[in-house]
Amino acid sequence: MSARFGISVFFACLAAVFIVQNAAAVDVHFLIWRASLSLSLLIFFIVLFGFVIGWISHSLLSYRKSNDDASSSLGGSSL
């Protein structure tokens, strides 16, 4: 058994324990919407949303920086 597989099994077991312990349904109210879902799913969606927002903002900042570096290395001065 490789170390990577062992670590994957460990985190899968932790995720399973987390899901079982947080299986209780919670009511979510956001503006005019109401939903009832398990707490573990709610946490998963919130973390996923934060990951996507962070990934998009990092991509935009990297794109801007690469464009700024490219324009300054070409000697482009604004008039």
C-alpha positions in Angstrom: 0.0 0.0 0.0 1.5 3.4 -1.0 1.6 6.4 1.3 -0.7 8.3 -1.0 -3.4 5.6 -0.9 -3.1 5.4 2.9 -3.5 9.2 3.2 -6.5 9.1 0.9 -8.2 6.3 2.9 -7.5 8.3 6.1 -9.1 11.4 4.8 -12.0 9.4 3.3 -12.6 7.9 6.8 -12.5 11.4 8.4 -15.0 12.7 5.8 -17.3 9.7 6.5 -17.2 10.4 10.2 -17.9 14.1 9.6 -20.9 13.3 7.4 -22.3 10.8 9.9 -21.9 13.2 12.8 -23.4 16.2 10.9 -26.3 14.4 9.2 -29.0 16.4 11.1 -31.2 18.5 8.8 -31.0 22.3 9.2 -33.3 24.9 7.8 -31.6 27.5 5.6 -33.2 30.9 5.0 -31.6 33.2 2.4 -33.6 36.2 1.2 -36.8 34.6 -0.2 -35.5 31.0 -0.4 -35.9 28.4 2.2 -34.3 24.9 2.1 -33.8 22.0 4.4 -30.6 20.0 4.0 -28.0 18.2 6.1 -25.5 20.3 7.9 -22.6 18.5 6.2 -24.0 19.3 2.8 -24.4 22.9 3.8 -20.8 23.1 5.0 -19.6 21.4 1.8 -21.4 23.9 -0.4 -20.1 26.8 1.6 -16.5 25.6 1.3 -16.9 24.8 -2.4 -18.3 28.3 -3.0 -15.3 29.8 -1.1 -12.9 27.7 -3.1 -14.4 28.8 -6.4 -14.4 32.5 -5.5 -10.8 32.2 -4.3 -9.8 30.4 -7.5 -11.5 33.0 -9.7 -10.0 35.9 -7.9 -6.5 34.4 -7.9 -6.9 33.8 -11.7 -7.9 37.3 -12.3 -5.1 38.8 -10.2 -2.5 36.5 -12.0 -3.9 37.5 -15.4 -3.7 41.2 -14.5 -0.2 40.8 -13.1 1.0 39.0 -16.2 -0.5 41.7 -18.5 1.1 44.4 -16.4 4.5 42.7 -16.5 4.2 42.1 -20.3 3.3 45.8 -21.0 6.1 47.1 -18.8 8.7 44.8 -20.4 7.8 46.0 -23.8 8.6 49.5 -22.8 5.0 50.6 -23.2 4.5 53.9 -21.6 1.1 55.6 -21.5 0.9 59.1 -22.9 
